[in-house]
């Protein structure tokens, strides 16, 4: 007996931990989902946010969405801080900008709720934040932080998001 197909088949999502990789004319982007994918930004959104943050730059970037345990381990191992943080950036040498941006999904979701921010806006902010670190920005000193925050505000405004620092 044949059954009638009534709904369009949906493209299956990549399983947890699988990268969605694409090479472009200006570089490469891999997006890895090592945390449950529900509610996480799609690769196309991440690519757009990075393109706005690093226009015309030659890049090779991996963006990895992780859970709390992995974020905590990375933060402890590489920064000596034993807690899960929202974003970590690892820059590598080589031509152009190369590195990893690691985003902790549960921390970002919690911060979004606490600050009454749309979670998508917070993800966009932290992708832009990580990209600016890859480009050499820092926020350890007051003047450097002001320059980086101004750049984040400009980029996020172009993307249609509000000021990420307004609720501080």
FIKOLZA-1660 file (N, C-alpha, C; in steps of 0.1 Angstrom, whole numbers, plus 5000, padded with zeros to 4 digits):
% residues 168
   i   px   py   pz ch aa at
   1 5008 4988 5000  A  X  N
   1 5000 5000 5000  A  X CA
   1 5009 5012 5000  A  X  C
   2 5006 5022 4991  A  X  N
   2 5014 5034 4990  A  X CA
   2 5007 5045 4998  A  X  C
   3 5015 5053 5005  A  X  N
   3 5010 5064 5012  A  X CA
   3 5012 5077 5005  A  X  C
   4 5003 5086 5006  A  X  N
   4 5005 5099 5000  A  X CA
   4 5014 5108 5008  A  X  C
   5 5023 5115 5002  A  X  N
   5 5031 5124 5008  A  X CA
   5 5024 5138 5009  A  X  C
   6 5021 5142 5021  A  X  N
   6 5013 5155 5022  A  X CA
   6 5022 5167 5026  A  X  C
   7 5033 5164 5032  A  X  N
   7 5042 5175 5037  A  X CA
   7 5055 5174 5029  A  X  C
   8 5060 5186 5027  A  X  N
   8 5074 5186 5021  A  X CA
   8 5084 5181 5031  A  X  C
   9 5093 5173 5025  A  X  N
   9 5103 5167 5034  A  X CA
   9 5112 5178 5039  A  X  C
  10 5116 5178 5052  A  X  N
  10 5125 5188 5057  A  X CA
  10 5139 5182 5057  A  X  C
  11 5148 5192 5054  A  X  N
  11 5162 5188 5054  A  X CA
  11 5166 5184 5068  A  X  C
  12 5173 5173 5070  A  X  N
  12 5177 5169 5083  A  X CA
  12 5188 5179 5088  A  X  C
  13 5188 5181 5101  A  X  N
  13 5198 5189 5107  A  X CA
  13 5210 5181 5110  A  X  C
  14 5222 5187 5110  A  X  N
  14 5234 5180 5113  A  X CA
  14 5234 5176 5127  A  X  C
  15 5238 5164 5130  A  X  N
  15 5239 5159 5144  A  X CA
  15 5248 5168 5152  A  X  C
  16 5246 5167 5165  A  X  N
  16 5255 5174 5175  A  X CA
  16 5269 5171 5172  A  X  C
  17 5277 5182 5172  A  X  N
  17 5292 5180 5170  A  X CA
  17 5296 5179 5156  A  X  C
  18 5287 5180 5146  A  X  N
  18 5291 5180 5132  A  X CA
  18 5292 5194 5127  A  X  C
  19 5302 5197 5119  A  X  N
  19 5305 5210 5114  A  X CA
  19 5297 5212 5101  A  X  C
  20 5293 5224 5099  A  X  N
  20 5287 5229 5087  A  X CA
  20 5298 5238 5081  A  X  C
  21 5305 5234 5071  A  X  N
  21 5317 5240 5066  A  X CA
  21 5315 5245 5051  A  X  C
  22 5320 5257 5049  A  X  N
  22 5319 5263 5035  A  X CA
  22 5331 5272 5033  A  X  C
  23 5336 5271 5021  A  X  N
  23 5347 5280 5018  A  X CA
  23 5342 5290 5008  A  X  C
  24 5346 5302 5011  A  X  N
  24 5342 5314 5002  A  X CA
  24 5354 5320 4996  A  X  C
  25 5351 5330 4988  A  X  N
  25 5362 5336 4981  A  X CA
  25 5372 5343 4991  A  X  C
  26 5367 5348 5002  A  X  N
  26 5376 5355 5011  A  X CA
  26 5380 5346 5023  A  X  C
  27 5377 5333 5023  A  X  N
  27 5381 5325 5034  A  X CA
  27 5372 5313 5037  A  X  C
  28 5373 5308 5049  A  X  N
  28 5365 5296 5052  A  X CA
  28 5358 5299 5065  A  X  C
  29 5346 5293 5067  A  X  N
  29 5339 5293 5079  A  X CA
  29 5334 5279 5082  A  X  C
  30 5336 5274 5094  A  X  N
  30 5330 5262 5099  A  X CA
  30 5322 5265 5111  A  X  C
  31 5310 5260 5111  A  X  N
  31 5302 5262 5123  A  X CA
  31 5299 5248 5129  A  X  C
  32 5303 5246 5142  A  X  N
  32 5301 5233 5149  A  X CA
  32 5291 5235 5160  A  X  C
  33 5282 5225 5160  A  X  N
  33 5272 5224 5170  A  X CA
  33 5275 5213 5180  A  X  C
  34 5281 5216 5191  A  X  N
  34 5285 5206 5201  A  X CA
  34 5275 5207 5213  A  X  C
  35 5265 5214 5211  A  X  N
  35 5254 5216 5221  A  X CA
  35 5241 5214 5214  A  X  C
  36 5230 5211 5221  A  X  N
  36 5217 5209 5214  A  X CA
  36 5214 5221 5205  A  X  C
  37 5211 5218 5193  A  X  N
  37 5210 5229 5183  A  X CA
  37 5197 5238 5184  A  X  C
  38 5187 5233 5191  A  X  N
  38 5175 5241 5192  A  X CA
  38 5178 5255 5198  A  X  C
  39 5174 5265 5191  A  X  N
  39 5175 5279 5195  A  X CA
  39 5189 5285 5192  A  X  C
  40 5198 5277 5186  A  X  N
  40 5211 5283 5182  A  X CA
  40 5210 5289 5168  A  X  C
  41 5218 5299 5166  A  X  N
  41 5218 5306 5153  A  X CA
  41 5222 5296 5141  A  X  C
  42 5216 5298 5130  A  X  N
  42 5219 5290 5118  A  X CA
  42 5233 5295 5112  A  X  C
  43 5239 5287 5104  A  X  N
  43 5252 5290 5098  A  X CA
  43 5251 5303 5091  A  X  C
  44 5240 5305 5083  A  X  N
  44 5239 5317 5075  A  X CA
  44 5239 5330 5083  A  X  C
  45 5233 5329 5095  A  X  N
  45 5233 5341 5104  A  X CA
  45 5247 5344 5109  A  X  C
  46 5254 5333 5113  A  X  N
  46 5268 5335 5118  A  X CA
  46 5276 5341 5107  A  X  C
  47 5275 5335 5095  A  X  N
  47 5283 5340 5084  A  X CA
  47 5280 5355 5081  A  X  C
  48 5268 5359 5082  A  X  N
  48 5264 5373 5080  A  X CA
  48 5270 5382 5091  A  X  C
  49 5269 5378 5103  A  X  N
  49 5275 5386 5114  A  X CA
  49 5290 5387 5113  A  X  C
  50 5297 5376 5109  A  X  N
  50 5311 5377 5107  A  X CA
  50 5315 5386 5095  A  X  C
  51 5307 5385 5085  A  X  N
  51 5310 5394 5073  A  X CA
  51 5308 5409 5076  A  X  C
  52 5299 5412 5085  A  X  N
  52 5297 5426 5089  A  X CA
  52 5308 5430 5098  A  X  C
  53 5313 5421 5107  A  X  N
  53 5323 5425 5116  A  X CA
  53 5337 5426 5110  A  X  C
  54 5339 5418 5099  A  X  N
  54 5352 5417 5093  A  X CA
  54 5351 5419 5078  A  X  C
  55 5346 5430 5073  A  X  N
  55 5343 5432 5059  A  X CA
  55 5356 5431 5051  A  X  C
  56 5355 5423 5040  A  X  N
  56 5366 5422 5031  A  X CA
  56 5379 5415 5036  A  X  C
  57 5378 5410 5048  A  X  N
  57 5390 5404 5054  A  X CA
  57 5391 5389 5050  A  X  C
  58 5403 5385 5048  A  X  N
  58 5405 5371 5045  A  X CA
  58 5405 5363 5058  A  X  C
  59 5397 5353 5059  A  X  N
  59 5395 5346 5072  A  X CA
  59 5394 5331 5070  A  X  C
  60 5397 5325 5082  A  X  N
  60 5395 5311 5083  A  X CA
  60 5391 5309 5098  A  X  C
  61 5378 5308 5100  A  X  N
  61 5372 5308 5113  A  X CA
  61 5363 5296 5115  A  X  C
  62 5364 5291 5128  A  X  N
  62 5355 5281 5132  A  X CA
  62 5347 5287 5144  A  X  C
  63 5334 5286 5143  A  X  N
  63 5325 5290 5154  A  X CA
  63 5319 5277 5159  A  X  C
  64 5321 5275 5172  A  X  N
  64 5317 5263 5179  A  X CA
  64 5307 5266 5190  A  X  C
  65 5295 5261 5190  A  X  N
  65 5285 5262 5201  A  X CA
  65 5287 5251 5210  A  X  C
  66 5289 5253 5223  A  X  N
  66 5292 5243 5232  A  X CA
  66 5283 5244 5245  A  X  C
  67 5283 5233 5253  A  X  N
  67 5276 5233 5265  A  X CA
  67 5285 5238 5276  A  X  C
  68 5280 5239 5288  A  X  N
  68 5287 5244 5300  A  X CA
  68 5299 5237 5304  A  X  C
  69 5299 5224 5303  A  X  N
  69 5311 5216 5307  A  X CA
  69 5323 5219 5298  A  X  C
  70 5321 5219 5285  A  X  N
  70 5332 5222 5275  A  X CA
  70 5337 5236 5277  A  X  C
  71 5328 5246 5279  A  X  N
  71 5332 5260 5281  A  X CA
  71 5340 5261 5293  A  X  C
  72 5336 5255 5304  A  X  N
  72 5343 5255 5317  A  X CA
  72 5357 5250 5315  A  X  C
  73 5358 5238 5309  A  X  N
  73 5371 5232 5307  A  X CA
  73 5380 5240 5299  A  X  C
  74 5375 5246 5288  A  X  N
  74 5384 5255 5279  A  X CA
  74 5388 5267 5287  A  X  C
  75 5379 5273 5294  A  X  N
  75 5382 5285 5302  A  X CA
  75 5392 5282 5313  A  X  C
  76 5391 5271 5319  A  X  N
  76 5400 5267 5330  A  X CA
  76 5414 5264 5324  A  X  C
  77 5414 5256 5313  A  X  N
  77 5427 5252 5307  A  X CA
  77 5435 5263 5300  A  X  C
  78 5427 5273 5294  A  X  N
  78 5434 5283 5286  A  X CA
  78 5435 5297 5293  A  X  C
  79 5426 5299 5303  A  X  N
  79 5426 5312 5309  A  X CA
  79 5428 5311 5324  A  X  C
  80 5428 5299 5330  A  X  N
  80 5430 5297 5344  A  X CA
  80 5417 5301 5352  A  X  C
  81 5406 5301 5346  A  X  N
  81 5393 5305 5353  A  X CA
  81 5384 5294 5353  A  X  C
  82 5380 5289 5364  A  X  N
  82 5372 5276 5365  A  X CA
  82 5357 5279 5365  A  X  C
  83 5352 5284 5354  A  X  N
  83 5338 5286 5353  A  X CA
  83 5335 5286 5337  A  X  C
  84 5323 5284 5334  A  X  N
  84 5319 5285 5320  A  X CA
  84 5317 5300 5317  A  X  C
  85 5322 5304 5306  A  X  N
  85 5321 5318 5302  A  X CA
  85 5313 5319 5289  A  X  C
  86 5308 5330 5285  A  X  N
  86 5299 5331 5273  A  X CA
  86 5307 5330 5260  A  X  C
  87 5319 5335 5259  A  X  N
  87 5326 5334 5246  A  X CA
  87 5341 5334 5249  A  X  C
  88 5348 5325 5241  A  X  N
  88 5362 5324 5241  A  X CA
  88 5367 5326 5227  A  X  C
  89 5378 5333 5225  A  X  N
  89 5384 5334 5212  A  X CA
  89 5398 5330 5212  A  X  C
  90 5401 5321 5202  A  X  N
  90 5415 5316 5201  A  X CA
  90 5420 5320 5187  A  X  C
  91 5430 5330 5187  A  X  N
  91 5435 5334 5174  A  X CA
  91 5447 5326 5170  A  X  C
  92 5449 5323 5157  A  X  N
  92 5460 5316 5152  A  X CA
  92 5468 5324 5143  A  X  C
  93 5481 5321 5141  A  X  N
  93 5489 5328 5131  A  X CA
  93 5485 5324 5117  A  X  C
  94 5492 5330 5108  A  X  N
  94 5490 5326 5094  A  X CA
  94 5485 5338 5086  A  X  C
  95 5482 5336 5073  A  X  N
  95 5477 5347 5065  A  X CA
  95 5463 5350 5068  A  X  C
  96 5459 5363 5068  A  X  N
  96 5446 5367 5072  A  X CA
  96 5443 5364 5086  A  X  C
  97 5430 5364 5089  A  X  N
  97 5425 5362 5103  A  X CA
  97 5421 5347 5104  A  X  C
  98 5427 5340 5114  A  X  N
  98 5424 5326 5116  A  X CA
  98 5422 5324 5131  A  X  C
  99 5411 5316 5134  A  X  N
  99 5409 5313 5148  A  X CA
  99 5396 5307 5150  A  X  C
 100 5394 5304 5163  A  X  N
 100 5381 5298 5168  A  X CA
 100 5374 5307 5177  A  X  C
 101 5361 5307 5175  A  X  N
 101 5352 5315 5185  A  X CA
 101 5343 5304 5191  A  X  C
 102 5344 5303 5204  A  X  N
 102 5336 5293 5211  A  X CA
 102 5326 5300 5219  A  X  C
 103 5313 5296 5217  A  X  N
 103 5302 5302 5224  A  X CA
 103 5295 5292 5232  A  X  C
 104 5293 5295 5245  A  X  N
 104 5286 5286 5254  A  X CA
 104 5271 5289 5254  A  X  C
 105 5264 5280 5248  A  X  N
 105 5249 5283 5246  A  X CA
 105 5242 5284 5259  A  X  C
 106 5243 5276 5270  A  X  N
 106 5236 5278 5282  A  X CA
 106 5239 5291 5289  A  X  C
 107 5251 5295 5289  A  X  N
 107 5255 5308 5295  A  X CA
 107 5249 5320 5288  A  X  C
 108 5249 5319 5275  A  X  N
 108 5244 5330 5266  A  X CA
 108 5228 5331 5268  A  X  C
 109 5222 5319 5269  A  X  N
 109 5207 5319 5271  A  X CA
 109 5204 5325 5285  A  X  C
 110 5212 5321 5295  A  X  N
 110 5209 5326 5309  A  X CA
 110 5212 5342 5309  A  X  C
 111 5223 5346 5303  A  X  N
 111 5225 5361 5303  A  X CA
 111 5214 5368 5296  A  X  C
 112 5209 5362 5285  A  X  N
 112 5198 5369 5277  A  X CA
 112 5186 5371 5286  A  X  C
 113 5183 5360 5294  A  X  N
 113 5171 5361 5303  A  X CA
 113 5173 5371 5313  A  X  C
 114 5185 5371 5320  A  X  N
 114 5188 5380 5331  A  X CA
 114 5188 5395 5326  A  X  C
 115 5192 5397 5314  A  X  N
 115 5193 5411 5309  A  X CA
 115 5181 5415 5300  A  X  C
 116 5171 5406 5299  A  X  N
 116 5159 5408 5291  A  X CA
 116 5163 5412 5277  A  X  C
 117 5173 5405 5271  A  X  N
 117 5177 5407 5257  A  X CA
 117 5172 5395 5249  A  X  C
 118 5169 5398 5236  A  X  N
 118 5166 5387 5227  A  X CA
 118 5178 5378 5226  A  X  C
 119 5177 5365 5227  A  X  N
 119 5188 5356 5226  A  X CA
 119 5196 5357 5213  A  X  C
 120 5188 5359 5202  A  X  N
 120 5195 5361 5189  A  X CA
 120 5204 5373 5189  A  X  C
 121 5200 5384 5195  A  X  N
 121 5208 5396 5196  A  X CA
 121 5221 5394 5204  A  X  C
 122 5219 5386 5215  A  X  N
 122 5231 5383 5224  A  X CA
 122 5241 5374 5216  A  X  C
 123 5236 5364 5209  A  X  N
 123 5245 5356 5201  A  X CA
 123 5252 5364 5190  A  X  C
 124 5245 5373 5184  A  X  N
 124 5251 5382 5174  A  X CA
 124 5262 5390 5180  A  X  C
 125 5259 5396 5191  A  X  N
 125 5269 5404 5198  A  X CA
 125 5281 5397 5201  A  X  C
 126 5280 5384 5206  A  X  N
 126 5292 5377 5210  A  X CA
 126 5299 5371 5199  A  X  C
 127 5293 5369 5187  A  X  N
 127 5300 5365 5175  A  X CA
 127 5308 5377 5170  A  X  C
 128 5302 5389 5170  A  X  N
 128 5309 5401 5166  A  X CA
 128 5321 5404 5176  A  X  C
 129 5318 5402 5189  A  X  N
 129 5328 5404 5199  A  X CA
 129 5340 5395 5197  A  X  C
 130 5338 5382 5194  A  X  N
 130 5348 5373 5191  A  X CA
 130 5356 5376 5179  A  X  C
 131 5349 5381 5168  A  X  N
 131 5355 5384 5156  A  X CA
 131 5364 5396 5158  A  X  C
 132 5360 5406 5166  A  X  N
 132 5369 5417 5168  A  X CA
 132 5381 5413 5176  A  X  C
 133 5380 5404 5185  A  X  N
 133 5392 5399 5192  A  X CA
 133 5401 5393 5181  A  X  C
 134 5396 5385 5172  A  X  N
 134 5405 5379 5161  A  X CA
 134 5412 5390 5153  A  X  C
 135 5405 5402 5152  A  X  N
 135 5410 5413 5144  A  X CA
 135 5420 5421 5152  A  X  C
 136 5422 5417 5165  A  X  N
 136 5432 5424 5173  A  X CA
 136 5427 5433 5184  A  X  C
 137 5414 5435 5185  A  X  N
 137 5408 5443 5195  A  X CA
 137 5409 5437 5209  A  X  C
 138 5409 5445 5219  A  X  N
 138 5410 5440 5233  A  X CA
 138 5402 5449 5242  A  X  C
 139 5399 5444 5254  A  X  N
 139 5391 5453 5263  A  X CA
 139 5396 5452 5277  A  X  C
 140 5409 5449 5278  A  X  N
 140 5415 5449 5292  A  X CA
 140 5417 5462 5298  A  X  C
 141 5420 5472 5290  A  X  N
 141 5422 5486 5295  A  X CA
 141 5410 5495 5291  A  X  C
 142 5407 5505 5299  A  X  N
 142 5396 5513 5296  A  X CA
 142 5394 5519 5282  A  X  C
 143 5405 5525 5277  A  X  N
 143 5405 5531 5264  A  X CA
 143 5402 5520 5253  A  X  C
 144 5409 5509 5254  A  X  N
 144 5407 5498 5245  A  X CA
 144 5393 5492 5245  A  X  C
 145 5387 5491 5257  A  X  N
 145 5374 5487 5259  A  X CA
 145 5364 5496 5252  A  X  C
 146 5366 5509 5254  A  X  N
 146 5357 5519 5248  A  X CA
 146 5358 5518 5233  A  X  C
 147 5370 5516 5227  A  X  N
 147 5371 5515 5212  A  X CA
 147 5364 5502 5207  A  X  C
 148 5366 5491 5215  A  X  N
 148 5360 5479 5210  A  X CA
 148 5345 5479 5212  A  X  C
 149 5340 5485 5223  A  X  N
 149 5325 5486 5225  A  X CA
 149 5319 5495 5214  A  X  C
 150 5326 5505 5210  A  X  N
 150 5320 5514 5200  A  X CA
 150 5319 5507 5186  A  X  C
 151 5330 5499 5183  A  X  N
 151 5329 5491 5171  A  X CA
 151 5318 5481 5172  A  X  C
 152 5316 5474 5183  A  X  N
 152 5305 5465 5184  A  X CA
 152 5292 5471 5182  A  X  C
 153 5290 5483 5188  A  X  N
 153 5277 5491 5186  A  X CA
 153 5274 5494 5172  A  X  C
 154 5285 5499 5165  A  X  N
 154 5283 5502 5150  A  X CA
 154 5279 5490 5142  A  X  C
 155 5286 5479 5144  A  X  N
 155 5284 5467 5136  A  X CA
 155 5270 5462 5139  A  X  C
 156 5266 5461 5152  A  X  N
 156 5253 5455 5156  A  X CA
 156 5242 5464 5151  A  X  C
 157 5244 5477 5150  A  X  N
 157 5234 5487 5145  A  X CA
 157 5232 5484 5130  A  X  C
 158 5243 5482 5123  A  X  N
 158 5242 5478 5108  A  X CA
 158 5234 5465 5106  A  X  C
 159 5235 5456 5116  A  X  N
 159 5228 5443 5115  A  X CA
 159 5214 5444 5120  A  X  C
 160 5210 5456 5126  A  X  N
 160 5196 5458 5130  A  X CA
 160 5194 5454 5145  A  X  C
 161 5205 5453 5153  A  X  N
 161 5204 5450 5167  A  X CA
 161 5207 5463 5175  A  X  C
 162 5201 5463 5187  A  X  N
 162 5203 5474 5196  A  X CA
 162 5216 5474 5203  A  X  C
 163 5219 5484 5211  A  X  N
 163 5231 5486 5219  A  X CA
 163 5232 5475 5229  A  X  C
 164 5242 5466 5228  A  X  N
 164 5243 5455 5237  A  X CA
 164 5247 5459 5251  A  X  C
 165 5252 5471 5253  A  X  N
 165 5256 5476 5266  A  X CA
 165 5246 5485 5273  A  X  C
 166 5234 5487 5267  A  X  N
 166 5225 5496 5272  A  X CA
 166 5220 5492 5286  A  X  C
 167 5219 5479 5289  A  X  N
 167 5213 5475 5302  A  X CA
 167 5223 5473 5313  A  X  C
 168 5236 5477 5311  A  X  N
 168 5246 5475 5321  A  X CA
 168 5245 5486 5331  A  X  C
% end
